[in-house]
């Protein structure tokens, strides 16, 4: 019964948390920001109440015990599925938008490209060079 409750709670929160996450969740993709998102905090709270543990129990322990990944991993996959085809798309408008956002990322940490590039920092060391060639 507990397994079923955990799966239902998790699936509801994941589905609601995935809606347009490619756009709004990018600030939470950075390493160290995993548990800062309100949806992730809500999932942790629900899991703690369901399991009957103290509120001071670390969220990472609860997630691990339940066999769940942080929502950040799902958001990262979704953002990469959106980002990967953009440089090669047929739309000149989309390419111009991506180029403009990439230029803006060098001056501001608050744009979409900046968040994506910081999330990929260390995973693809050649990416900023390729992005500049767009």
Long-range contacts (C-beta under 8 A, 24 or more apart in sequence): 2-50, 2-51, 5-50, 6-47, 6-50, 6-66, 9-43, 9-46, 9-47, 9-50, 10-43, 10-47, 10-66, 10-68, 13-39, 13-42, 13-43, 13-46, 13-71, 14-71, 14-74, 17-43, 17-71, 17-74, 17-75, 18-74, 18-75, 18-78, 21-74, 21-75, 21-78, 21-79, 22-75, 22-78, 22-79, 22-81, 22-82, 23-112, 25-72, 25-75, 25-78, 25-79, 26-75, 26-79, 26-112, 26-115, 26-116, 26-119, 27-115, 28-72, 28-75, 29-72, 29-75, 29-76, 29-79, 29-115, 29-116, 29-118, 29-119, 30-115, 30-118, 30-119, 31-119, 31-121, 33-72, 34-70, 34-72, 35-59, 35-60, 35-70, 37-71, 37-72, 39-71, 40-70, 40-71, 40-72, 43-68, 43-71, 76-119, 79-116, 79-119, 83-116, 87-130, 87-131, 87-134, 95-134, 98-134, 99-134, 102-131, 102-132, 102-134
